[in-house]
Amino acid sequence: MNQAVGILEVYGLVCAFLAADAGCKAADVTLETFDKNKPANADSLPVPLLVTVKFRGSVADVEAAMEAGIETAKRTTGIVQTHIIANPTDDTCKMLKLSGFDKK
């Protein structure tokens, strides 16, 4: 059984760091690599870069981390999307390791 994953997509890298820090302080979780996306409508967004924070741990810990991260993100640039996967498949776990930050 794989650890749960919490996916928190926010506006901007600073917001992602703040949300990740809050989540890690609130619960016993680890982070997967951040991911980024610059959508076609980037100029109309509060910050033109979307960043995804991925928490891993038990379902209860991921829920606590997500709650803390969401509250922090709401106070900064805001949230795009959130989701928790209680028992991700092995293929999903492989995908969590991909990151747009690795591309030049």
Backbone as ProteinMPNN parsed JSONL, in Angstrom:
{"seq_chain_A": "MNQAVGILEVYGLVCAFLAADAGCKAADVTLETFDKNKPANADSLPVPLLVTVKFRGSVADVEAAMEAGIETAKRTTGIVQTHIIANPTDDTCKMLKLSGFDKK", "coords_chain_A": {"N_chain_A": [[0.848, -1.189, 0.0], [0.627, 2.164, -0.909], [1.761, 5.365, 0.324], [-0.482, 8.009, 1.209], [-1.275, 10.822, -0.899], [-1.238, 14.308, -1.071], [-2.307, 16.871, -3.116], [-1.616, 20.081, -3.95], [-2.252, 22.857, -5.695], [-1.011, 26.0, -6.443], [-0.77, 29.613, -6.87], [2.217, 30.692, -7.978], [5.711, 30.476, -6.999], [6.691, 31.357, -4.494], [4.421, 31.268, -2.86], [4.017, 28.504, -2.982], [6.285, 27.542, -1.591], [5.768, 28.623, 0.958], [3.308, 27.373, 1.605], [4.089, 24.673, 1.528], [5.968, 24.626, 3.61], [4.309, 25.26, 5.811], [2.578, 23.036, 5.77], [4.366, 20.907, 6.232], [5.229, 21.517, 8.788], [2.908, 21.184, 10.193], [2.238, 18.49, 10.171], [3.304, 15.017, 10.009], [4.733, 14.633, 7.32], [6.194, 14.128, 4.046], [7.742, 15.757, 1.233], [7.142, 15.597, -2.245], [8.805, 16.315, -5.348], [8.332, 19.682, -6.382], [6.071, 20.836, -8.932], [5.572, 22.607, -12.01], [3.539, 24.833, -13.993], [2.768, 26.775, -16.741], [0.097, 28.229, -17.769], [-1.883, 28.867, -20.766], [-3.39, 31.178, -20.409], [-1.839, 32.769, -18.744], [-1.161, 35.494, -18.352], [-3.476, 36.628, -17.364], [-3.722, 35.749, -14.794], [-3.296, 35.9, -11.147], [-0.608, 35.448, -10.479], [1.743, 34.536, -12.901], [2.484, 31.816, -12.948], [1.804, 28.484, -12.176], [2.16, 26.362, -9.426], [2.679, 23.131, -8.142], [2.354, 21.553, -5.094], [3.252, 18.626, -3.418], [2.317, 16.527, -0.948], [3.281, 13.729, 1.065], [2.298, 10.923, 3.041], [0.606, 9.428, 5.87], [-2.983, 9.119, 5.593], [-4.33, 10.764, 7.473], [-2.236, 12.504, 8.27], [-1.596, 13.71, 5.819], [-4.018, 14.999, 5.298], [-4.0, 16.892, 7.411], [-1.683, 18.339, 6.761], [-2.414, 19.362, 4.266], [-4.582, 20.99, 4.992], [-3.266, 22.972, 6.525], [-1.509, 23.957, 4.563], [-3.327, 24.923, 2.644], [-4.66, 26.974, 4.063], [-2.523, 28.741, 4.44], [-1.848, 29.324, 1.758], [-4.188, 30.605, 0.939], [-3.918, 33.021, 2.247], [-1.911, 34.206, 0.856], [-1.103, 34.219, -2.439], [-3.076, 32.529, -3.416], [-5.221, 29.646, -4.237], [-5.364, 27.129, -6.713], [-6.202, 24.46, -7.194], [-7.067, 21.515, -5.29], [-6.439, 18.226, -3.991], [-6.75, 14.982, -2.52], [-5.293, 11.823, -2.618], [-5.95, 8.825, -1.37], [-4.879, 6.204, -1.589], [-2.697, 5.895, -3.762], [-2.001, 4.499, -7.025], [0.785, 2.452, -8.165], [1.688, 3.433, -10.618], [0.722, 6.059, -10.546], [2.27, 7.022, -8.444], [4.792, 7.0, -9.647], [4.418, 9.051, -11.498], [4.248, 11.235, -9.814], [6.828, 11.981, -9.329], [7.697, 13.378, -11.527], [8.629, 16.543, -12.902], [8.182, 19.839, -14.031], [10.078, 21.7, -13.452], [12.469, 20.506, -13.921], [12.973, 20.753, -16.562], [14.565, 22.619, -19.144]], "CA_chain_A": [[0.0, 0.0, 0.0], [1.385, 3.402, -1.017], [1.363, 6.471, 1.19], [-1.424, 8.962, 0.627], [-0.676, 12.02, -1.482], [-2.045, 15.517, -1.141], [-1.868, 17.705, -4.232], [-2.047, 21.462, -3.718], [-1.762, 23.721, -6.765], [-1.116, 27.393, -6.008], [-0.214, 30.631, -7.761], [3.55, 31.201, -7.697], [6.681, 29.676, -6.265], [6.763, 31.793, -3.092], [3.243, 30.691, -2.205], [4.257, 27.065, -2.86], [7.223, 27.329, -0.484], [5.082, 28.921, 2.228], [2.324, 26.316, 1.852], [4.829, 23.447, 1.832], [6.529, 24.79, 4.949], [3.209, 25.159, 6.78], [2.113, 21.651, 5.787], [5.38, 20.041, 6.86], [5.257, 21.827, 10.216], [1.635, 20.78, 10.793], [2.018, 17.04, 10.158], [4.447, 14.167, 9.68], [4.668, 14.367, 5.883], [7.347, 14.473, 3.224], [7.379, 16.421, -0.009], [7.637, 15.183, -3.553], [9.301, 17.457, -6.099], [7.337, 20.629, -6.888], [5.881, 20.851, -10.376], [5.119, 23.926, -12.465], [2.751, 24.911, -15.213], [2.455, 28.134, -17.176], [-1.037, 28.044, -18.679], [-2.034, 29.797, -21.889], [-3.959, 32.442, -19.919], [-0.981, 33.175, -17.63], [-1.183, 36.95, -18.143], [-4.695, 37.024, -16.657], [-3.698, 35.158, -13.46], [-2.639, 36.725, -10.126], [0.82, 35.19, -10.696], [1.678, 33.772, -14.163], [3.038, 30.464, -12.831], [1.126, 27.596, -11.235], [3.097, 25.417, -8.816], [2.007, 22.055, -7.43], [3.006, 21.001, -3.906], [2.762, 17.251, -3.232], [2.614, 15.98, 0.372], [3.135, 12.271, 1.191], [2.233, 10.431, 4.41], [-0.66, 8.761, 6.17], [-4.132, 9.931, 5.188], [-4.559, 11.794, 8.499], [-1.167, 13.498, 8.193], [-1.754, 14.46, 4.57], [-5.16, 15.899, 5.491], [-3.56, 17.994, 8.274], [-0.738, 19.143, 5.986], [-3.182, 20.076, 3.239], [-5.343, 22.047, 5.657], [-2.328, 24.046, 6.849], [-1.042, 24.541, 3.306], [-4.441, 25.657, 2.039], [-4.861, 28.216, 4.816], [-1.399, 29.621, 4.133], [-1.984, 29.764, 0.369], [-5.302, 31.557, 0.873], [-3.438, 34.308, 2.751], [-0.911, 34.77, -0.059], [-1.613, 34.452, -3.792], [-4.298, 31.765, -3.638], [-5.255, 28.225, -4.578], [-5.952, 26.757, -7.994], [-6.864, 23.157, -7.077], [-6.57, 20.618, -4.238], [-6.982, 16.87, -4.019], [-6.034, 13.961, -1.751], [-5.442, 10.446, -3.099], [-5.672, 8.016, -0.178], [-4.06, 5.033, -1.911], [-2.364, 6.013, -5.182], [-1.423, 3.327, -7.69], [2.222, 2.551, -8.409], [1.889, 4.313, -11.77], [0.518, 7.425, -10.072], [3.455, 7.366, -7.642], [5.862, 7.322, -10.602], [4.112, 10.354, -12.085], [4.485, 12.273, -8.809], [8.247, 12.35, -9.359], [7.95, 14.242, -12.673], [8.587, 17.969, -12.578], [8.496, 20.803, -15.07], [11.265, 22.45, -13.053], [13.632, 19.79, -14.439], [13.138, 21.083, -17.976], [15.207, 23.941, -19.358]], "C_chain_A": [[0.889, 1.246, 0.0], [0.879, 4.441, -0.024], [0.38, 7.366, 0.446], [-0.648, 10.132, 0.037], [-1.7, 13.144, -1.463], [-1.471, 16.417, -2.217], [-2.48, 19.089, -4.057], [-1.419, 22.345, -4.792], [-2.06, 25.166, -6.394], [-0.549, 28.323, -7.072], [1.166, 31.051, -7.254], [4.406, 30.333, -6.797], [6.775, 30.068, -4.79], [5.601, 31.206, -2.306], [3.434, 29.188, -1.99], [5.208, 26.767, -1.704], [6.555, 27.575, 0.863], [4.076, 27.832, 2.583], [3.004, 25.003, 2.218], [5.407, 23.497, 3.241], [5.449, 24.629, 6.015], [2.719, 23.722, 6.902], [3.084, 20.724, 6.492], [5.495, 20.293, 8.36], [4.005, 21.312, 10.929], [1.475, 19.276, 10.933], [3.301, 16.31, 9.772], [4.339, 13.728, 8.227], [6.024, 14.651, 5.25], [6.834, 15.132, 1.952], [7.93, 15.666, -1.204], [8.145, 16.459, -4.225], [8.147, 18.359, -6.528], [7.222, 20.455, -8.395], [5.382, 22.233, -10.762], [4.339, 23.81, -13.757], [2.529, 26.384, -15.51], [1.339, 28.015, -18.207], [-1.102, 29.129, -19.752], [-2.557, 31.159, -21.442], [-3.14, 33.039, -18.782], [-1.051, 34.671, -17.333], [-2.418, 37.424, -17.386], [-4.745, 36.492, -15.22], [-3.028, 36.084, -12.451], [-1.112, 36.622, -10.193], [0.869, 34.265, -11.918], [2.277, 32.369, -14.127], [2.241, 29.686, -11.797], [2.149, 26.594, -10.73], [2.307, 24.405, -8.007], [2.896, 21.535, -6.314], [2.405, 19.626, -3.675], [3.247, 16.717, -1.89], [2.42, 14.466, 0.363], [3.136, 11.891, 2.663], [0.948, 9.631, 4.612], [-1.802, 9.681, 5.751], [-4.363, 11.063, 6.192], [-3.495, 12.885, 8.444], [-1.278, 14.338, 6.926], [-2.924, 15.428, 4.685], [-4.763, 17.112, 6.331], [-2.601, 18.923, 7.524], [-1.473, 19.979, 4.934], [-3.969, 21.234, 3.853], [-4.44, 23.237, 5.974], [-1.832, 24.742, 5.586], [-2.103, 25.389, 2.632], [-4.654, 26.992, 2.749], [-3.753, 29.221, 4.53], [-1.523, 30.175, 2.721], [-3.11, 30.784, 0.21], [-4.868, 32.951, 1.312], [-2.389, 34.941, 1.834], [-1.543, 34.952, -1.436], [-2.814, 33.603, -4.163], [-4.104, 30.357, -4.158], [-5.916, 28.042, -5.942], [-6.802, 25.504, -7.817], [-6.258, 22.371, -5.911], [-7.188, 19.234, -4.42], [-6.12, 15.968, -3.153], [-6.34, 12.602, -2.37], [-5.007, 9.544, -1.953], [-4.726, 6.854, -0.453], [-3.697, 5.063, -3.405], [-1.776, 4.723, -5.744], [0.078, 3.537, -7.87], [2.512, 3.483, -9.583], [1.695, 5.783, -11.391], [1.727, 7.884, -9.273], [4.638, 7.704, -8.539], [5.653, 8.719, -11.186], [4.375, 11.504, -11.105], [5.917, 12.776, -8.831], [8.597, 13.256, -10.538], [7.824, 15.708, -12.268], [8.954, 18.807, -13.779], [9.701, 21.652, -14.725], [12.54, 21.793, -13.566], [13.932, 20.14, -15.897], [13.748, 22.459, -18.123], [14.489, 24.74, -20.395]], "O_chain_A": [[1.8, 1.363, 0.821], [-0.273, 4.402, 0.408], [0.409, 7.465, -0.781], [0.49, 10.398, 0.424], [-2.869, 12.951, -1.796], [-0.272, 16.692, -2.224], [-3.7, 19.246, -4.02], [-0.206, 22.556, -4.802], [-3.195, 25.52, -6.075], [0.068, 27.883, -8.042], [1.27, 31.699, -6.212], [3.914, 29.574, -5.962], [6.922, 29.201, -3.929], [5.791, 30.7, -1.2], [3.062, 28.656, -0.944], [4.968, 25.845, -0.924], [6.761, 26.811, 1.806], [4.0, 27.413, 3.738], [2.549, 24.298, 3.118], [5.339, 22.514, 3.978], [5.657, 23.937, 7.012], [2.473, 23.24, 8.008], [2.674, 19.855, 7.262], [5.822, 19.38, 9.119], [4.04, 21.037, 12.128], [0.659, 18.82, 11.733], [4.252, 16.912, 9.274], [3.916, 12.611, 7.929], [6.879, 15.318, 5.833], [5.645, 15.07, 1.638], [9.051, 15.159, -1.17], [7.932, 17.559, -3.714], [7.111, 17.874, -6.982], [8.152, 19.988, -9.052], [4.828, 22.95, -9.928], [4.458, 22.839, -14.503], [2.144, 27.15, -14.627], [1.596, 27.735, -19.378], [-0.454, 30.17, -19.646], [-2.207, 32.182, -22.031], [-3.69, 33.747, -17.938], [-1.003, 35.068, -16.168], [-2.407, 38.518, -16.821], [-5.709, 36.755, -14.502], [-2.267, 36.968, -12.845], [-0.413, 37.613, -9.983], [0.11, 33.298, -11.973], [2.55, 31.793, -15.18], [2.024, 30.16, -10.682], [2.918, 26.037, -11.513], [1.383, 24.763, -7.278], [4.036, 21.13, -6.543], [1.185, 19.466, -3.728], [4.441, 16.479, -1.707], [1.495, 13.967, -0.278], [3.886, 12.465, 3.451], [0.296, 9.216, 3.653], [-1.605, 10.884, 5.578], [-4.57, 12.207, 5.789], [-3.817, 14.068, 8.559], [-1.073, 15.551, 6.966], [-2.831, 16.563, 4.219], [-5.142, 18.237, 6.007], [-2.696, 20.145, 7.639], [-1.177, 21.159, 4.746], [-4.012, 22.329, 3.292], [-4.811, 24.383, 5.718], [-1.744, 25.969, 5.54], [-1.802, 26.46, 2.105], [-4.811, 28.025, 2.098], [-4.014, 30.416, 4.392], [-1.325, 31.371, 2.507], [-2.987, 31.725, -0.574], [-5.384, 33.95, 0.812], [-2.023, 36.101, 2.028], [-2.446, 35.776, -1.582], [-3.511, 33.918, -5.128], [-2.994, 29.931, -4.475], [-6.894, 28.713, -6.273], [-7.963, 25.466, -8.225], [-5.083, 22.539, -5.585], [-8.299, 19.091, -4.93], [-4.908, 16.159, -3.059], [-7.499, 12.269, -2.617], [-3.827, 9.504, -1.605], [-3.86, 6.555, 0.369], [-4.301, 4.356, -4.212], [-1.135, 3.954, -5.028], [0.579, 4.655, -7.745], [3.481, 4.241, -9.545], [2.428, 6.65, -11.868], [2.162, 9.027, -9.415], [5.411, 8.607, -8.221], [6.609, 9.478, -11.347], [4.687, 12.619, -11.524], [6.185, 13.894, -8.39], [9.677, 13.845, -10.557], [7.02, 16.064, -11.406], [9.93, 18.517, -14.471], [10.295, 22.267, -15.611], [13.583, 22.443, -13.641], [15.019, 19.854, -16.399], [13.48, 23.357, -17.325], [14.89, 25.864, -20.696]]}, "name": "protein", "num_of_chains": 1, "seq": "MNQAVGILEVYGLVCAFLAADAGCKAADVTLETFDKNKPANADSLPVPLLVTVKFRGSVADVEAAMEAGIETAKRTTGIVQTHIIANPTDDTCKMLKLSGFDKK"}
